[in-house]
Amino acid sequence: MRADPQAVRTVGIAGLGLMGTASAQRLAQAGFGLVGYDVDALRCAAFAAASHAGREAARSLADLGRQCDAIVLAVFDTDQVEQALFGPCGIVAAALAAGRAPAVVCISTCDPERIAVLGLRCAAQGLPFVESPISGTSQTLAKGEAVGLVAGREQDLARAAPVLDALCPRRYVMGASGNAARAKLAVNLVLGLNRAAMAEGLQFAARLGLDPTDFLSVLIGSAAYSRVMEVKGAAMAQRRFHPPQSRVDQSLKDFRLILAQAGAREQRLPFAEVYVQLLEECMREGEGQLDNAAIIQAIARRGR
């Protein structure tokens, strides 16, 4: 019997940061062979040295295109997605030269219009492309509790289904490419503002003389409850921002995208504008690599 050319046995991961590492954990548990690449050699070495069998570090992005049946893009932003796919040593050219057509699953939060164009470019080259930004932290992704927001052609979704099943058993199909990014930005808007509201409430409670950890339990049991309290509340109350689940600089990148999308549609987002100012202050204070629960630091620095 001939091997199924559509089967997904080996998955490449481009970007071995928080989300890429969590993705590797999920995919390894599902039994896929893994090939990982990152521009940071230390991350590649850590990936290869992990205790899971069946994984290796690639020397370049091109290696992923040549070796893998599917590739997860877990890079920082849209520019890096485009470079990974179509740069001089990118995935697409290497895959085509090797006679392969790996399914590309992009979990990065991207500019909606640009990611839709990249999907069309992949389709024109015969590569299945699915955008699947993740709603959740690296920790919730690793536990299988994150939510996938997926978009793309039906045949591409079917081709990438084994990878999507491993990453996010619970997911929403949003239609054409670009819609998943739009949904992710709208979700992140609400999530980020919930996070900021909780930080302000915890700081206010502390100034009133309440113990932040004790008050967090009250918040969780109150009418003000949101799930972000369980995910980020303890980190805020205890001022514990390392190791991060999701970073300040990532949140700032996403909120700048949110404001740009709103501006293009003549929509003011006054709360989001304040939130960006707080994140930018964290960046100036050298907190960009900390967990985004560190937003409480910016609020605490505001005295009167």
N, C-alpha and C positions, 0 to 999 in steps of 0.2 A: 504494500500500500504506500502511495506517495505521501510525503508530508504535506500538510495543509499550508500553502504559502501565506494564508491570512492569519495563521496562528501567532499568538504573541507569547514568546518564550523568554526573550531577553529584552529588558527595558533599560534605556539609557536615561540618566538624570543629568541635566545641564544646570549647574548651580547647586552647591552642597552646603548652603546656609541653613537657616532654621527650617524653612518649609521643604527644602530639598532633602535634608536629613530625615525629617518626619516622613516624607514620601517614601524614602528608601526603606524605612522601618515597616511601613504598611505593605510595600511591594514584596519585601523579603518574606514577610509572614504569609503572603499569598503564594509563595513558591516561585517567583520569577527570578531568573538570573539578572544581575544588575551590573551595569557599567556606569561609573560616575565620572563627571568632569567638573572642575572649578578652576578659575584662574589662580586661586590661592592654593599653592602646592601643599600647604599644611592640611587644608581641608581634604585634598585628594588622598594624602597619606592616611589621615584618620578614617576616611571612608574605606580604604582598602584594608586597614588593620582591624576593622570592626569584627566582632565575633561571628557574625553571620557568614555562612558559607555561600559560595556562588556569587561573589561580587569582586569586581576589579576596578581600578582607576584607569581612566583613559588618558592618553597623552595630549589629546586635542578634541575639540568639538567634532572635527571631521571623523574621528574614530567612532563617535556615536552614530553618525550617519552610515558608516560602513558596516557596523556590527549589529545594530539593534533593530528589533521588530517594531518597537514603539519608543518614543522619547518624551520624557516629561521636562518641560521648561520651567524651572523654578528660579528665575533670575530676578533682578531688582525692578526693572522698569521696561517700558516699551522699546526704548533704544536698545537695550541689551537683548530683548527678544528678537528684534530685527537683525542685529549683528550676529546672534547665534544661528539664525536660520540662513541669512543671505549674505553674511560677511565673506571676506576673501577666503577664509578657512572654515566656512560655515557648514551646517548640517546638510542643507539641501543639495548643494553641488556635490558633496562627498557621497551622499546616498545615491544620487542619479548616476554618478560615475561607477558606483559599485552595482548598479542594476537593482537597487532596493527602493522601497517606498514605505518607510516607517511611518506609523501613525504618530502625529505630533499632538501632544496634550499640553497646552499652556496653562499653568496654574498661577502665573503672575497676574497682578492687578494692573491693567493696561488702559491706555487711551482707547475708547470704544471705536472711533473711526479708524484709527491706525491698525488696531488688531483685526478689524474686518478686512482691511486691505491685505494684510499679511495672510489671512486665511484664503483669500482669492488667489494670491500669488502661489501659495502652496498647492491649491487645487489645480492651477494651471500647469504645475510641474508634476501632477499626478500623486501628490502626497496628501493623505487624509489629514485634516486639521480640526482640532476641537479646542475651543477656549473653555477653561474650567477653573476660574478663580475660586479660591476656597474661602468660605465664610467660617472663620474660626482661627484659633492660634495654632502654632506648631504643636503644642501639647495636645489640643483636642484633635488635631489631624492624626497624630501618632496613635491616639486611643481609638480612632475610627468614629469619633463623635462630631467631626466637622461636617459642614454641608457644602456640597458642590453646586455651583451655578454653571450649567453647561450650555453651550450653543455651538451650532454648526450643522452641516448637512446630515441628513438621516443616515446615509451610508457611512459617513465618517464617525458618527456617534456609535454605530454598530461595530465598526472596526476597532474603536478604542474602548469598547465596553469592558473588557477584562481589566484594563488599567483603571478605568473609572470606578468599577465595582470595588477594587482593592482600596482605592484612595478614599472614596466617599460613598458608602452604601446608601446614604440618603442624599438625594440631589434633585434639583429642579431644572427642567429643560426649558430654556428661554427663547428658542427659535433660532433666528439667523445670527451669524457671527457679529459680535459687537453688543448684542443684547445682554450677554452674561456680564460683560464689563460694566454696562450701564446699571444692571441690577446690583452688582458688587459695590459700585460707588454709592448708590442710594442706601444700601445696607450699612456701609461703613460710615456714612453721614450720621445715621441714627445711632449706630454703635459708639462712635467717637464722642458724640454729644452726651450719650448716657454715661460714658466713662468720665467725661468732664464734670457732669452734674454730680456723680457719686464722689469724685475727688473734692469738689467744693463742699458737699455736705459733710464729708468726713473731717475736712479741715475746720469747718464751722463748728462741728460738734466738739472737736478738740479745743477750740478757743473758748467754748462754753464750759469747759472743764470736764467733759465726758471722755472716757477712755475709748479711743477709736476702734479697738478690736471688739470691745463689748458693744459699742454702738452699731458696728457692722452687723452683728447678729440681729439687732433690732430692725435695721434697714431691711435685711433679707426677709424678716417676718412681717414687714409692714406693707401698706398699700403702695409704697414707692418701689417695690421689688422689680429688679430686672436681672437677667441671667449674668450680666457683666459683673454684678456684685460677687457672685460665686467664683468667677474666673479671675477677676483683678482686685477684688476688695481686700483680701488679706495682704497682697503685695503693697497696696497703698497704706493700709493701717499700720503695717510693720516697716514701711519704707524699705522694702526688699525688692530691688529692681534688677538683680542679676542672679542667675542667668536669665536672659529675656525669653519670653514666649513670642512676642512681637515687639519690634523696636520703635523708638520715637521717630527715627529718620524714615522708616517705612510709613508710619502714620502721616507724617508731614507730606511725603510724596503723594500719598493717596488723596489727602485733603486739598493739595494744590490742584490735582486733577479734578476733584469735585468742584472747586471754585471755577476752574477754567470751563468745565462743561456747563455750569450754571450761567457763567458770564456770556457764553455763546448763545444762550437762550434767553438772555435779558432777565435772569432770575437772581435777585439778591438773596444771599444766605447769611444773615447777620450773625447767627450763632456760630456758624462755621468760620466766619472771618475772625471772630474772637479766638476760636480754638486754634486756628493757624498761628495767630500771634503768640499764644501760649506755647505751642510746639516750637516755634522759631526761637523763643526765649530759652527753652530747654536745649536747643542746638547750640546757642551762644554760650550756654553754661557747660558745654562739653558732655551733655547727657544723651546725645544722639543714638548711642549704641545700647542704652539702657532700655528695659521694658517700658512700653508706653504708659504703664501705670505711673511712671515718673511725672506725668502731667500734674500730679498733686504737688510736686516740688514748685512748679511755676505758680500755682495758686497760693501756696504757703509763702512765697516770696513777696506777695502783694500784701503789704501791711495795711495801710489806710486806703 
